Amino acid sequence: MESVIAKFDAEKAQAEATLNRPQNRLTRDRSQFLNELFARKAFSWTRLFEDLERVMPAHLHVVRISPDLSKDNDLEIKLVVGGDTREQALDLVRKMEGSKRFKGTQIEAERTKDEGGGNGPGDRVTFDISASYVPSGETGAAGGSD
């Protein structure tokens, strides 16, 4: 198995070396741009909201969502959610991690209303949450429901 992996790594290194040649850089850059454009175009807001609806605890709501592509072309989302308690956000993180759609979920920041963190009239606390997002069409054979 290790020799097969080493063979693929060598092929990959050779292909990257070919793409990094000065005469091929324009083609490589265009290819990367088009691949990113296709990935962004394929993003479904409807599917994301449906997947979030399945894991969102009561009394917690989305304030803002920002999807983006990582360096590895993984779809990452940054959420700002508002609610009453920290436990609600922890519950959301647990449910997202238990889902097939969200990976590497973590709370990046927490703000209380005292700190100017409330974004709505009932928000006592807001959280910045990040996660990798795997739309249902990309989960392979197990791509059914959560």
Chimera marker file (.cmm) of the C-alpha trace (Angstrom):
<marker_set name="trace">
<marker id="1" x="0.000" y="0.000" z="0.000" r="1" g="1" b="0" radius="0.5"/>
<marker id="2" x="2.850" y="2.375" z="0.874" r="1" g="1" b="0" radius="0.5"/>
<marker id="3" x="4.450" y="1.824" z="-2.532" r="1" g="1" b="0" radius="0.5"/>
<marker id="4" x="1.152" y="2.652" z="-4.259" r="1" g="1" b="0" radius="0.5"/>
<marker id="5" x="0.844" y="5.843" z="-2.212" r="1" g="1" b="0" radius="0.5"/>
<marker id="6" x="4.464" y="6.737" z="-2.978" r="1" g="1" b="0" radius="0.5"/>
<marker id="7" x="3.782" y="6.215" z="-6.695" r="1" g="1" b="0" radius="0.5"/>
<marker id="8" x="0.758" y="8.547" z="-6.574" r="1" g="1" b="0" radius="0.5"/>
<marker id="9" x="2.731" y="11.129" z="-4.592" r="1" g="1" b="0" radius="0.5"/>
<marker id="10" x="5.472" y="11.041" z="-7.246" r="1" g="1" b="0" radius="0.5"/>
<marker id="11" x="2.894" y="11.478" z="-10.018" r="1" g="1" b="0" radius="0.5"/>
<marker id="12" x="1.345" y="14.381" z="-8.151" r="1" g="1" b="0" radius="0.5"/>
<marker id="13" x="4.733" y="16.049" z="-7.632" r="1" g="1" b="0" radius="0.5"/>
<marker id="14" x="5.537" y="15.647" z="-11.334" r="1" g="1" b="0" radius="0.5"/>
<marker id="15" x="2.169" y="17.120" z="-12.361" r="1" g="1" b="0" radius="0.5"/>
<marker id="16" x="2.625" y="20.066" z="-9.970" r="1" g="1" b="0" radius="0.5"/>
<marker id="17" x="6.127" y="20.675" z="-11.338" r="1" g="1" b="0" radius="0.5"/>
<marker id="18" x="4.701" y="20.752" z="-14.869" r="1" g="1" b="0" radius="0.5"/>
<marker id="19" x="1.991" y="23.224" z="-13.842" r="1" g="1" b="0" radius="0.5"/>
<marker id="20" x="4.510" y="25.433" z="-12.047" r="1" g="1" b="0" radius="0.5"/>
<marker id="21" x="6.666" y="25.930" z="-15.142" r="1" g="1" b="0" radius="0.5"/>
<marker id="22" x="6.571" y="29.554" z="-16.311" r="1" g="1" b="0" radius="0.5"/>
<marker id="23" x="4.914" y="28.671" z="-19.630" r="1" g="1" b="0" radius="0.5"/>
<marker id="24" x="2.107" y="26.806" z="-17.790" r="1" g="1" b="0" radius="0.5"/>
<marker id="25" x="1.381" y="29.248" z="-14.957" r="1" g="1" b="0" radius="0.5"/>
<marker id="26" x="-1.318" y="31.125" z="-16.859" r="1" g="1" b="0" radius="0.5"/>
<marker id="27" x="-3.173" y="27.884" z="-17.591" r="1" g="1" b="0" radius="0.5"/>
<marker id="28" x="-2.788" y="26.768" z="-13.954" r="1" g="1" b="0" radius="0.5"/>
<marker id="29" x="-4.090" y="30.093" z="-12.624" r="1" g="1" b="0" radius="0.5"/>
<marker id="30" x="-7.071" y="30.068" z="-14.990" r="1" g="1" b="0" radius="0.5"/>
<marker id="31" x="-7.836" y="26.487" z="-14.033" r="1" g="1" b="0" radius="0.5"/>
<marker id="32" x="-7.770" y="27.336" z="-10.321" r="1" g="1" b="0" radius="0.5"/>
<marker id="33" x="-9.977" y="30.374" z="-10.905" r="1" g="1" b="0" radius="0.5"/>
<marker id="34" x="-12.525" y="28.361" z="-12.913" r="1" g="1" b="0" radius="0.5"/>
<marker id="35" x="-12.568" y="25.507" z="-10.395" r="1" g="1" b="0" radius="0.5"/>
<marker id="36" x="-13.251" y="27.991" z="-7.573" r="1" g="1" b="0" radius="0.5"/>
<marker id="37" x="-15.958" y="29.646" z="-9.658" r="1" g="1" b="0" radius="0.5"/>
<marker id="38" x="-17.646" y="26.284" z="-10.339" r="1" g="1" b="0" radius="0.5"/>
<marker id="39" x="-17.505" y="25.377" z="-6.641" r="1" g="1" b="0" radius="0.5"/>
<marker id="40" x="-19.073" y="28.712" z="-5.658" r="1" g="1" b="0" radius="0.5"/>
<marker id="41" x="-21.753" y="28.362" z="-8.328" r="1" g="1" b="0" radius="0.5"/>
<marker id="42" x="-22.619" y="24.861" z="-7.082" r="1" g="1" b="0" radius="0.5"/>
<marker id="43" x="-23.168" y="26.117" z="-3.520" r="1" g="1" b="0" radius="0.5"/>
<marker id="44" x="-26.825" y="25.824" z="-2.513" r="1" g="1" b="0" radius="0.5"/>
<marker id="45" x="-28.095" y="28.269" z="0.098" r="1" g="1" b="0" radius="0.5"/>
<marker id="46" x="-31.327" y="26.287" z="0.290" r="1" g="1" b="0" radius="0.5"/>
<marker id="47" x="-29.487" y="23.060" z="1.103" r="1" g="1" b="0" radius="0.5"/>
<marker id="48" x="-27.341" y="24.810" z="3.733" r="1" g="1" b="0" radius="0.5"/>
<marker id="49" x="-30.396" y="26.272" z="5.475" r="1" g="1" b="0" radius="0.5"/>
<marker id="50" x="-32.148" y="22.884" z="5.371" r="1" g="1" b="0" radius="0.5"/>
<marker id="51" x="-29.090" y="21.220" z="6.934" r="1" g="1" b="0" radius="0.5"/>
<marker id="52" x="-28.816" y="23.930" z="9.594" r="1" g="1" b="0" radius="0.5"/>
<marker id="53" x="-32.529" y="23.631" z="10.365" r="1" g="1" b="0" radius="0.5"/>
<marker id="54" x="-31.986" y="19.958" z="11.242" r="1" g="1" b="0" radius="0.5"/>
<marker id="55" x="-29.348" y="20.768" z="13.876" r="1" g="1" b="0" radius="0.5"/>
<marker id="56" x="-30.413" y="24.197" z="15.197" r="1" g="1" b="0" radius="0.5"/>
<marker id="57" x="-31.581" y="24.070" z="18.841" r="1" g="1" b="0" radius="0.5"/>
<marker id="58" x="-34.675" y="25.951" z="19.937" r="1" g="1" b="0" radius="0.5"/>
<marker id="59" x="-34.156" y="29.575" z="20.975" r="1" g="1" b="0" radius="0.5"/>
<marker id="60" x="-30.968" y="29.894" z="18.889" r="1" g="1" b="0" radius="0.5"/>
<marker id="61" x="-30.956" y="31.582" z="15.500" r="1" g="1" b="0" radius="0.5"/>
<marker id="62" x="-28.564" y="32.468" z="12.704" r="1" g="1" b="0" radius="0.5"/>
<marker id="63" x="-27.547" y="36.117" z="12.584" r="1" g="1" b="0" radius="0.5"/>
<marker id="64" x="-25.042" y="35.834" z="9.724" r="1" g="1" b="0" radius="0.5"/>
<marker id="65" x="-23.528" y="33.166" z="7.441" r="1" g="1" b="0" radius="0.5"/>
<marker id="66" x="-20.407" y="33.511" z="5.302" r="1" g="1" b="0" radius="0.5"/>
<marker id="67" x="-19.434" y="30.595" z="3.047" r="1" g="1" b="0" radius="0.5"/>
<marker id="68" x="-15.915" y="30.442" z="1.596" r="1" g="1" b="0" radius="0.5"/>
<marker id="69" x="-13.478" y="28.000" z="0.029" r="1" g="1" b="0" radius="0.5"/>
<marker id="70" x="-10.432" y="26.895" z="2.005" r="1" g="1" b="0" radius="0.5"/>
<marker id="71" x="-6.972" y="26.507" z="0.485" r="1" g="1" b="0" radius="0.5"/>
<marker id="72" x="-7.832" y="22.830" z="-0.033" r="1" g="1" b="0" radius="0.5"/>
<marker id="73" x="-11.064" y="23.774" z="-1.859" r="1" g="1" b="0" radius="0.5"/>
<marker id="74" x="-13.191" y="22.615" z="1.073" r="1" g="1" b="0" radius="0.5"/>
<marker id="75" x="-16.348" y="24.598" z="1.671" r="1" g="1" b="0" radius="0.5"/>
<marker id="76" x="-16.122" y="26.409" z="4.989" r="1" g="1" b="0" radius="0.5"/>
<marker id="77" x="-18.873" y="28.346" z="6.651" r="1" g="1" b="0" radius="0.5"/>
<marker id="78" x="-18.637" y="30.960" z="9.353" r="1" g="1" b="0" radius="0.5"/>
<marker id="79" x="-21.812" y="31.418" z="11.382" r="1" g="1" b="0" radius="0.5"/>
<marker id="80" x="-22.817" y="34.040" z="13.863" r="1" g="1" b="0" radius="0.5"/>
<marker id="81" x="-25.652" y="32.719" z="16.012" r="1" g="1" b="0" radius="0.5"/>
<marker id="82" x="-27.581" y="34.454" z="18.756" r="1" g="1" b="0" radius="0.5"/>
<marker id="83" x="-29.489" y="33.102" z="21.680" r="1" g="1" b="0" radius="0.5"/>
<marker id="84" x="-30.128" y="33.046" z="25.397" r="1" g="1" b="0" radius="0.5"/>
<marker id="85" x="-27.398" y="30.771" z="26.790" r="1" g="1" b="0" radius="0.5"/>
<marker id="86" x="-23.981" y="29.319" z="26.060" r="1" g="1" b="0" radius="0.5"/>
<marker id="87" x="-25.442" y="25.809" z="26.374" r="1" g="1" b="0" radius="0.5"/>
<marker id="88" x="-27.526" y="26.395" z="23.249" r="1" g="1" b="0" radius="0.5"/>
<marker id="89" x="-24.389" y="27.099" z="21.218" r="1" g="1" b="0" radius="0.5"/>
<marker id="90" x="-22.630" y="24.066" z="22.690" r="1" g="1" b="0" radius="0.5"/>
<marker id="91" x="-25.673" y="21.979" z="21.779" r="1" g="1" b="0" radius="0.5"/>
<marker id="92" x="-25.496" y="23.325" z="18.216" r="1" g="1" b="0" radius="0.5"/>
<marker id="93" x="-21.787" y="22.461" z="17.951" r="1" g="1" b="0" radius="0.5"/>
<marker id="94" x="-22.470" y="18.907" z="19.220" r="1" g="1" b="0" radius="0.5"/>
<marker id="95" x="-25.323" y="18.445" z="16.748" r="1" g="1" b="0" radius="0.5"/>
<marker id="96" x="-23.281" y="19.847" z="13.861" r="1" g="1" b="0" radius="0.5"/>
<marker id="97" x="-20.421" y="17.464" z="14.665" r="1" g="1" b="0" radius="0.5"/>
<marker id="98" x="-22.892" y="14.565" z="14.864" r="1" g="1" b="0" radius="0.5"/>
<marker id="99" x="-24.178" y="15.436" z="11.410" r="1" g="1" b="0" radius="0.5"/>
<marker id="100" x="-22.704" y="14.165" z="8.148" r="1" g="1" b="0" radius="0.5"/>
<marker id="101" x="-22.810" y="17.715" z="6.770" r="1" g="1" b="0" radius="0.5"/>
<marker id="102" x="-20.550" y="19.619" z="9.186" r="1" g="1" b="0" radius="0.5"/>
<marker id="103" x="-16.979" y="18.755" z="10.192" r="1" g="1" b="0" radius="0.5"/>
<marker id="104" x="-14.428" y="20.462" z="12.428" r="1" g="1" b="0" radius="0.5"/>
<marker id="105" x="-17.071" y="22.620" z="14.076" r="1" g="1" b="0" radius="0.5"/>
<marker id="106" x="-15.760" y="25.019" z="16.700" r="1" g="1" b="0" radius="0.5"/>
<marker id="107" x="-16.738" y="28.146" z="18.567" r="1" g="1" b="0" radius="0.5"/>
<marker id="108" x="-14.286" y="30.890" z="17.658" r="1" g="1" b="0" radius="0.5"/>
<marker id="109" x="-15.715" y="33.744" z="19.761" r="1" g="1" b="0" radius="0.5"/>
<marker id="110" x="-18.415" y="34.406" z="22.312" r="1" g="1" b="0" radius="0.5"/>
<marker id="111" x="-19.942" y="37.774" z="23.225" r="1" g="1" b="0" radius="0.5"/>
<marker id="112" x="-22.502" y="38.604" z="25.888" r="1" g="1" b="0" radius="0.5"/>
<marker id="113" x="-24.978" y="41.455" z="25.694" r="1" g="1" b="0" radius="0.5"/>
<marker id="114" x="-22.920" y="43.263" z="28.353" r="1" g="1" b="0" radius="0.5"/>
<marker id="115" x="-20.006" y="43.277" z="25.867" r="1" g="1" b="0" radius="0.5"/>
<marker id="116" x="-22.159" y="44.616" z="23.035" r="1" g="1" b="0" radius="0.5"/>
<marker id="117" x="-22.594" y="41.146" z="21.562" r="1" g="1" b="0" radius="0.5"/>
<marker id="118" x="-26.373" y="40.990" z="21.332" r="1" g="1" b="0" radius="0.5"/>
<marker id="119" x="-27.502" y="41.389" z="17.724" r="1" g="1" b="0" radius="0.5"/>
<marker id="120" x="-31.217" y="41.068" z="18.316" r="1" g="1" b="0" radius="0.5"/>
<marker id="121" x="-33.603" y="42.223" z="21.003" r="1" g="1" b="0" radius="0.5"/>
<marker id="122" x="-33.584" y="38.820" z="22.732" r="1" g="1" b="0" radius="0.5"/>
<marker id="123" x="-29.937" y="37.852" z="22.155" r="1" g="1" b="0" radius="0.5"/>
<marker id="124" x="-28.164" y="37.626" z="25.486" r="1" g="1" b="0" radius="0.5"/>
<marker id="125" x="-25.149" y="36.030" z="23.833" r="1" g="1" b="0" radius="0.5"/>
<marker id="126" x="-23.757" y="35.587" z="20.312" r="1" g="1" b="0" radius="0.5"/>
<marker id="127" x="-21.224" y="33.080" z="19.024" r="1" g="1" b="0" radius="0.5"/>
<marker id="128" x="-18.937" y="32.946" z="16.015" r="1" g="1" b="0" radius="0.5"/>
<marker id="129" x="-18.853" y="29.331" z="14.830" r="1" g="1" b="0" radius="0.5"/>
<marker id="130" x="-16.791" y="27.859" z="11.995" r="1" g="1" b="0" radius="0.5"/>
<marker id="131" x="-17.159" y="24.497" z="10.282" r="1" g="1" b="0" radius="0.5"/>
<marker id="132" x="-16.381" y="22.647" z="7.097" r="1" g="1" b="0" radius="0.5"/>
<marker id="133" x="-19.567" y="21.989" z="5.164" r="1" g="1" b="0" radius="0.5"/>
<marker id="134" x="-20.166" y="18.857" z="3.091" r="1" g="1" b="0" radius="0.5"/>
<marker id="135" x="-23.344" y="19.195" z="0.996" r="1" g="1" b="0" radius="0.5"/>
<marker id="136" x="-25.418" y="16.018" z="0.731" r="1" g="1" b="0" radius="0.5"/>
<marker id="137" x="-24.323" y="15.307" z="-2.855" r="1" g="1" b="0" radius="0.5"/>
<marker id="138" x="-20.692" y="14.975" z="-1.733" r="1" g="1" b="0" radius="0.5"/>
<marker id="139" x="-20.974" y="12.390" z="1.023" r="1" g="1" b="0" radius="0.5"/>
<marker id="140" x="-20.677" y="9.390" z="-1.264" r="1" g="1" b="0" radius="0.5"/>
<marker id="141" x="-22.863" y="6.317" z="-0.881" r="1" g="1" b="0" radius="0.5"/>
<marker id="142" x="-23.937" y="7.348" z="2.605" r="1" g="1" b="0" radius="0.5"/>
<marker id="143" x="-25.413" y="10.569" z="1.254" r="1" g="1" b="0" radius="0.5"/>
<marker id="144" x="-28.876" y="9.972" z="2.656" r="1" g="1" b="0" radius="0.5"/>
<marker id="145" x="-30.402" y="11.929" z="5.481" r="1" g="1" b="0" radius="0.5"/>
<marker id="146" x="-28.645" y="12.766" z="8.745" r="1" g="1" b="0" radius="0.5"/>
<link id1="1" id2="2" r="1" g="1" b="0" radius="0.2"/>
<link id1="2" id2="3" r="1" g="1" b="0" radius="0.2"/>
<link id1="3" id2="4" r="1" g="1" b="0" radius="0.2"/>
<link id1="4" id2="5" r="1" g="1" b="0" radius="0.2"/>
<link id1="5" id2="6" r="1" g="1" b="0" radius="0.2"/>
<link id1="6" id2="7" r="1" g="1" b="0" radius="0.2"/>
<link id1="7" id2="8" r="1" g="1" b="0" radius="0.2"/>
<link id1="8" id2="9" r="1" g="1" b="0" radius="0.2"/>
<link id1="9" id2="10" r="1" g="1" b="0" radius="0.2"/>
<link id1="10" id2="11" r="1" g="1" b="0" radius="0.2"/>
<link id1="11" id2="12" r="1" g="1" b="0" radius="0.2"/>
<link id1="12" id2="13" r="1" g="1" b="0" radius="0.2"/>
<link id1="13" id2="14" r="1" g="1" b="0" radius="0.2"/>
<link id1="14" id2="15" r="1" g="1" b="0" radius="0.2"/>
<link id1="15" id2="16" r="1" g="1" b="0" radius="0.2"/>
<link id1="16" id2="17" r="1" g="1" b="0" radius="0.2"/>
<link id1="17" id2="18" r="1" g="1" b="0" radius="0.2"/>
<link id1="18" id2="19" r="1" g="1" b="0" radius="0.2"/>
<link id1="19" id2="20" r="1" g="1" b="0" radius="0.2"/>
<link id1="20" id2="21" r="1" g="1" b="0" radius="0.2"/>
<link id1="21" id2="22" r="1" g="1" b="0" radius="0.2"/>
<link id1="22" id2="23" r="1" g="1" b="0" radius="0.2"/>
<link id1="23" id2="24" r="1" g="1" b="0" radius="0.2"/>
<link id1="24" id2="25" r="1" g="1" b="0" radius="0.2"/>
<link id1="25" id2="26" r="1" g="1" b="0" radius="0.2"/>
<link id1="26" id2="27" r="1" g="1" b="0" radius="0.2"/>
<link id1="27" id2="28" r="1" g="1" b="0" radius="0.2"/>
<link id1="28" id2="29" r="1" g="1" b="0" radius="0.2"/>
<link id1="29" id2="30" r="1" g="1" b="0" radius="0.2"/>
<link id1="30" id2="31" r="1" g="1" b="0" radius="0.2"/>
<link id1="31" id2="32" r="1" g="1" b="0" radius="0.2"/>
<link id1="32" id2="33" r="1" g="1" b="0" radius="0.2"/>
<link id1="33" id2="34" r="1" g="1" b="0" radius="0.2"/>
<link id1="34" id2="35" r="1" g="1" b="0" radius="0.2"/>
<link id1="35" id2="36" r="1" g="1" b="0" radius="0.2"/>
<link id1="36" id2="37" r="1" g="1" b="0" radius="0.2"/>
<link id1="37" id2="38" r="1" g="1" b="0" radius="0.2"/>
<link id1="38" id2="39" r="1" g="1" b="0" radius="0.2"/>
<link id1="39" id2="40" r="1" g="1" b="0" radius="0.2"/>
<link id1="40" id2="41" r="1" g="1" b="0" radius="0.2"/>
<link id1="41" id2="42" r="1" g="1" b="0" radius="0.2"/>
<link id1="42" id2="43" r="1" g="1" b="0" radius="0.2"/>
<link id1="43" id2="44" r="1" g="1" b="0" radius="0.2"/>
<link id1="44" id2="45" r="1" g="1" b="0" radius="0.2"/>
<link id1="45" id2="46" r="1" g="1" b="0" radius="0.2"/>
<link id1="46" id2="47" r="1" g="1" b="0" radius="0.2"/>
<link id1="47" id2="48" r="1" g="1" b="0" radius="0.2"/>
<link id1="48" id2="49" r="1" g="1" b="0" radius="0.2"/>
<link id1="49" id2="50" r="1" g="1" b="0" radius="0.2"/>
<link id1="50" id2="51" r="1" g="1" b="0" radius="0.2"/>
<link id1="51" id2="52" r="1" g="1" b="0" radius="0.2"/>
<link id1="52" id2="53" r="1" g="1" b="0" radius="0.2"/>
<link id1="53" id2="54" r="1" g="1" b="0" radius="0.2"/>
<link id1="54" id2="55" r="1" g="1" b="0" radius="0.2"/>
<link id1="55" id2="56" r="1" g="1" b="0" radius="0.2"/>
<link id1="56" id2="57" r="1" g="1" b="0" radius="0.2"/>
<link id1="57" id2="58" r="1" g="1" b="0" radius="0.2"/>
<link id1="58" id2="59" r="1" g="1" b="0" radius="0.2"/>
<link id1="59" id2="60" r="1" g="1" b="0" radius="0.2"/>
<link id1="60" id2="61" r="1" g="1" b="0" radius="0.2"/>
<link id1="61" id2="62" r="1" g="1" b="0" radius="0.2"/>
<link id1="62" id2="63" r="1" g="1" b="0" radius="0.2"/>
<link id1="63" id2="64" r="1" g="1" b="0" radius="0.2"/>
<link id1="64" id2="65" r="1" g="1" b="0" radius="0.2"/>
<link id1="65" id2="66" r="1" g="1" b="0" radius="0.2"/>
<link id1="66" id2="67" r="1" g="1" b="0" radius="0.2"/>
<link id1="67" id2="68" r="1" g="1" b="0" radius="0.2"/>
<link id1="68" id2="69" r="1" g="1" b="0" radius="0.2"/>
<link id1="69" id2="70" r="1" g="1" b="0" radius="0.2"/>
<link id1="70" id2="71" r="1" g="1" b="0" radius="0.2"/>
<link id1="71" id2="72" r="1" g="1" b="0" radius="0.2"/>
<link id1="72" id2="73" r="1" g="1" b="0" radius="0.2"/>
<link id1="73" id2="74" r="1" g="1" b="0" radius="0.2"/>
<link id1="74" id2="75" r="1" g="1" b="0" radius="0.2"/>
<link id1="75" id2="76" r="1" g="1" b="0" radius="0.2"/>
<link id1="76" id2="77" r="1" g="1" b="0" radius="0.2"/>
<link id1="77" id2="78" r="1" g="1" b="0" radius="0.2"/>
<link id1="78" id2="79" r="1" g="1" b="0" radius="0.2"/>
<link id1="79" id2="80" r="1" g="1" b="0" radius="0.2"/>
<link id1="80" id2="81" r="1" g="1" b="0" radius="0.2"/>
<link id1="81" id2="82" r="1" g="1" b="0" radius="0.2"/>
<link id1="82" id2="83" r="1" g="1" b="0" radius="0.2"/>
<link id1="83" id2="84" r="1" g="1" b="0" radius="0.2"/>
<link id1="84" id2="85" r="1" g="1" b="0" radius="0.2"/>
<link id1="85" id2="86" r="1" g="1" b="0" radius="0.2"/>
<link id1="86" id2="87" r="1" g="1" b="0" radius="0.2"/>
<link id1="87" id2="88" r="1" g="1" b="0" radius="0.2"/>
<link id1="88" id2="89" r="1" g="1" b="0" radius="0.2"/>
<link id1="89" id2="90" r="1" g="1" b="0" radius="0.2"/>
<link id1="90" id2="91" r="1" g="1" b="0" radius="0.2"/>
<link id1="91" id2="92" r="1" g="1" b="0" radius="0.2"/>
<link id1="92" id2="93" r="1" g="1" b="0" radius="0.2"/>
<link id1="93" id2="94" r="1" g="1" b="0" radius="0.2"/>
<link id1="94" id2="95" r="1" g="1" b="0" radius="0.2"/>
<link id1="95" id2="96" r="1" g="1" b="0" radius="0.2"/>
<link id1="96" id2="97" r="1" g="1" b="0" radius="0.2"/>
<link id1="97" id2="98" r="1" g="1" b="0" radius="0.2"/>
<link id1="98" id2="99" r="1" g="1" b="0" radius="0.2"/>
<link id1="99" id2="100" r="1" g="1" b="0" radius="0.2"/>
<link id1="100" id2="101" r="1" g="1" b="0" radius="0.2"/>
<link id1="101" id2="102" r="1" g="1" b="0" radius="0.2"/>
<link id1="102" id2="103" r="1" g="1" b="0" radius="0.2"/>
<link id1="103" id2="104" r="1" g="1" b="0" radius="0.2"/>
<link id1="104" id2="105" r="1" g="1" b="0" radius="0.2"/>
<link id1="105" id2="106" r="1" g="1" b="0" radius="0.2"/>
<link id1="106" id2="107" r="1" g="1" b="0" radius="0.2"/>
<link id1="107" id2="108" r="1" g="1" b="0" radius="0.2"/>
<link id1="108" id2="109" r="1" g="1" b="0" radius="0.2"/>
<link id1="109" id2="110" r="1" g="1" b="0" radius="0.2"/>
<link id1="110" id2="111" r="1" g="1" b="0" radius="0.2"/>
<link id1="111" id2="112" r="1" g="1" b="0" radius="0.2"/>
<link id1="112" id2="113" r="1" g="1" b="0" radius="0.2"/>
<link id1="113" id2="114" r="1" g="1" b="0" radius="0.2"/>
<link id1="114" id2="115" r="1" g="1" b="0" radius="0.2"/>
<link id1="115" id2="116" r="1" g="1" b="0" radius="0.2"/>
<link id1="116" id2="117" r="1" g="1" b="0" radius="0.2"/>
<link id1="117" id2="118" r="1" g="1" b="0" radius="0.2"/>
<link id1="118" id2="119" r="1" g="1" b="0" radius="0.2"/>
<link id1="119" id2="120" r="1" g="1" b="0" radius="0.2"/>
<link id1="120" id2="121" r="1" g="1" b="0" radius="0.2"/>
<link id1="121" id2="122" r="1" g="1" b="0" radius="0.2"/>
<link id1="122" id2="123" r="1" g="1" b="0" radius="0.2"/>
<link id1="123" id2="124" r="1" g="1" b="0" radius="0.2"/>
<link id1="124" id2="125" r="1" g="1" b="0" radius="0.2"/>
<link id1="125" id2="126" r="1" g="1" b="0" radius="0.2"/>
<link id1="126" id2="127" r="1" g="1" b="0" radius="0.2"/>
<link id1="127" id2="128" r="1" g="1" b="0" radius="0.2"/>
<link id1="128" id2="129" r="1" g="1" b="0" radius="0.2"/>
<link id1="129" id2="130" r="1" g="1" b="0" radius="0.2"/>
<link id1="130" id2="131" r="1" g="1" b="0" radius="0.2"/>
<link id1="131" id2="132" r="1" g="1" b="0" radius="0.2"/>
<link id1="132" id2="133" r="1" g="1" b="0" radius="0.2"/>
<link id1="133" id2="134" r="1" g="1" b="0" radius="0.2"/>
<link id1="134" id2="135" r="1" g="1" b="0" radius="0.2"/>
<link id1="135" id2="136" r="1" g="1" b="0" radius="0.2"/>
<link id1="136" id2="137" r="1" g="1" b="0" radius="0.2"/>
<link id1="137" id2="138" r="1" g="1" b="0" radius="0.2"/>
<link id1="138" id2="139" r="1" g="1" b="0" radius="0.2"/>
<link id1="139" id2="140" r="1" g="1" b="0" radius="0.2"/>
<link id1="140" id2="141" r="1" g="1" b="0" radius="0.2"/>
<link id1="141" id2="142" r="1" g="1" b="0" radius="0.2"/>
<link id1="142" id2="143" r="1" g="1" b="0" radius="0.2"/>
<link id1="143" id2="144" r="1" g="1" b="0" radius="0.2"/>
<link id1="144" id2="145" r="1" g="1" b="0" radius="0.2"/>
<link id1="145" id2="146" r="1" g="1" b="0" radius="0.2"/>
</marker_set>
